[in-house]
Amino acid sequence: MSQLSDLAIDLPSDQEITLTRAFDAPRDLVFAAHTQAEHLKHWWGRGNPLDVEIDFRVGGRYRFVEHAKDGNSYAFRGEFREIVVPERIVQTFEYEGMPGHVVVETLVFTEQDGRTVVTGTSRFGTKQERDGMLDTGMTQGAAESYAALDRHLAGLA
């Protein structure tokens, strides 16, 4: 396991990446921040301006377009496969710039003493796809996004 800021990174198998981060906020709020456009636009995509389309239900879809500081736009999409409010979300994830590489993500939200731990496991089709994602700097991007979420949650307290 490695650590990037407050984000713990683990590779539990040849096809998985697990990211774990704790937040000083109740689970219901952290779950809402992952599922509601009015929250997502403040933190997802490292806090850059974000277009959000989300139909949060099993079978529903989402699409996020991040407008990065470099002037480029990056689009991501997926479908919700399983939802257990406020405990678990299983969804697909696909970067539109590399279509056909669909990842299955499982997010688990646990609360203890008013703090919430989010554990996200991304499962790839192959080890090469997993390693390719790691090479993109996705862990740094995730750390920046979760730092933006931490700031957003603090502003809601």
MIGU-373898 format. One record per residue (C-alpha): residue in one letter; x, y, z. Coordinates in Angstrom, 3 decimals, m for minus. Layout:
! residues N
R  r         X         Y         Z
R  a         X         Y         Z
...
END
This chain:
! residues 157
R  r         X         Y         Z
R  m     0.000     0.000     0.000
R  s     1.186     3.521    m0.681
R  q     0.040     6.916     0.520
R  l    m0.603    10.088    m1.470
R  s    m1.499    12.939     0.855
R  d    m4.543    11.655     2.774
R  l    m5.319     8.997     0.164
R  a    m4.296     5.378     0.751
R  i    m3.640     3.406    m2.442
R  d    m3.641    m0.377    m2.610
R  l    m3.381    m2.928    m5.411
R  p    m5.270    m5.924    m3.967
R  s    m5.070    m7.925    m7.222
R  d    m3.625    m7.665   m10.732
R  q    m6.885    m6.096   m11.927
R  e    m7.788    m3.777    m9.037
R  i    m6.920    m0.432    m7.517
R  t    m8.343     0.490    m4.116
R  l    m8.372     4.093    m2.894
R  t    m9.313     4.890     0.704
R  r    m9.869     8.333     2.228
R  a   m11.450     9.545     5.488
R  f   m13.564    12.693     5.789
R  d   m14.657    14.708     8.835
R  a   m18.332    14.539     7.900
R  p   m21.267    12.207     8.502
R  r   m21.842     9.349     6.064
R  d   m25.179    10.689     4.776
R  l   m23.501    13.927     3.691
R  v   m20.474    12.226     2.100
R  f   m22.824     9.857     0.244
R  a   m24.900    12.818    m0.977
R  a   m21.716    14.527    m2.153
R  h   m21.056    11.516    m4.399
R  t   m24.595    11.318    m5.801
R  q   m26.026    14.828    m6.201
R  a   m25.058    17.274    m8.947
R  e   m25.126    20.275    m6.614
R  h   m22.286    18.674    m4.613
R  l   m20.381    16.889    m7.388
R  k   m19.801    20.087    m9.356
R  h   m17.767    21.456    m6.419
R  w   m15.226    18.667    m6.088
R  w   m15.237    15.991    m8.772
R  g   m12.582    16.633   m11.422
R  r   m10.194    18.159    m8.882
R  g   m12.572    21.022    m8.250
R  n   m12.307    22.323   m11.822
R  p   m15.518    23.575   m13.487
R  l   m17.697    20.556   m14.159
R  d   m20.806    19.820   m16.197
R  v   m22.839    17.141   m14.413
R  e   m25.636    14.977   m15.758
R  i   m26.772    12.325   m13.280
R  d   m29.745     9.984   m13.023
R  f   m28.982     8.365    m9.685
R  r   m30.906     5.099    m9.733
R  v   m30.066     1.515   m10.640
R  g   m29.835     1.525   m14.427
R  g   m29.418     5.292   m14.435
R  r   m26.470     6.952   m16.083
R  y   m24.092     9.782   m15.394
R  r   m21.803    11.963   m17.484
R  f   m19.280    14.465   m16.161
R  v   m17.269    16.892   m18.283
R  e   m14.297    18.459   m16.503
R  h   m13.050    21.775   m17.879
R  a    m9.389    21.683   m16.895
R  k    m7.042    24.581   m16.318
R  d    m5.064    23.531   m19.409
R  g    m8.061    24.542   m21.555
R  n    m9.036    20.977   m22.400
R  s   m12.276    19.216   m21.529
R  y   m12.355    15.625   m20.312
R  a   m15.580    13.610   m20.358
R  f   m16.421    10.546   m18.250
R  r   m19.543     8.427   m18.170
R  g   m21.040     5.381   m16.545
R  e   m24.085     3.504   m15.340
R  f   m25.261     2.716   m11.826
R  r   m25.501    m1.039   m11.237
R  e   m26.184    m1.233    m7.503
R  i   m27.172     1.356    m4.900
R  v   m27.532     0.805    m1.154
R  v   m28.159     4.218     0.427
R  p   m25.933     5.408     2.202
R  e   m23.586     2.415     2.214
R  r   m22.567     1.322    m1.265
R  i   m22.547     2.245    m4.955
R  v   m21.495    m0.027    m7.807
R  q   m21.092     1.762   m11.117
R  t   m19.231     1.617   m14.383
R  f   m16.675     4.259   m15.310
R  e   m15.398     5.096   m18.767
R  y   m13.181     7.928   m19.966
R  e   m14.661     9.040   m23.287
R  g   m11.172     9.744   m24.630
R  m   m10.490     5.981   m24.476
R  p   m13.828     4.368   m25.320
R  g   m14.307     0.683   m24.679
R  h   m12.190     0.573   m21.521
R  v   m14.964     0.204   m18.953
R  v   m14.057    m0.105   m15.290
R  v   m16.400    m1.387   m12.576
R  e   m16.137     0.757    m9.442
R  t   m17.449    m0.130    m6.005
R  l   m17.666     2.669    m3.433
R  v   m18.230     1.730     0.217
R  f   m19.089     4.377     2.825
R  t   m18.506     3.584     6.516
R  e   m18.978     5.942     9.443
R  q   m17.370     5.927    12.851
R  d   m17.488     8.721    15.412
R  g   m18.789    11.273    12.896
R  r   m16.041    10.514    10.344
R  t   m16.705     8.746     7.077
R  v   m14.290     6.473     5.264
R  v   m14.806     6.048     1.532
R  t   m13.218     2.945     0.031
R  g   m13.319     2.787    m3.742
R  t   m12.247    m0.316    m5.620
R  s   m11.858    m0.128    m9.389
R  r   m11.809    m3.446   m11.251
R  f   m10.241    m3.513   m14.716
R  g   m10.519    m6.118   m17.450
R  t    m6.782    m6.815   m17.469
R  k    m3.602    m6.035   m15.537
R  q    m2.456    m3.952   m18.519
R  e    m5.574    m1.767   m18.279
R  r    m5.053    m1.336   m14.533
R  d    m1.400    m0.424   m14.990
R  g    m2.280     1.913   m17.860
R  m    m4.716     3.754   m15.598
R  l    m2.049     4.057   m12.907
R  d     0.322     5.510   m15.517
R  t    m2.176     8.294   m16.319
R  g    m1.701     9.845   m12.885
R  m    m5.202     8.909   m11.780
R  t    m4.122     8.538    m8.150
R  q    m2.887    12.151    m8.100
R  g    m6.146    13.272    m9.704
R  a    m8.150    11.297    m7.147
R  a    m6.140    12.822    m4.301
R  e    m6.810    16.322    m5.687
R  s   m10.522    15.568    m6.121
R  y   m10.846    14.230    m2.587
R  a    m8.987    17.276    m1.243
R  a   m11.572    19.428    m3.050
R  l   m14.336    17.275    m1.506
R  d   m12.800    17.792     1.930
R  r   m12.897    21.578     1.389
R  h   m16.484    21.385     0.103
R  l   m17.644    19.351     3.106
R  a   m15.923    21.759     5.527
R  g   m17.827    24.633     3.920
R  l   m21.116    22.865     4.616
R  a   m20.464    22.403     8.334
END
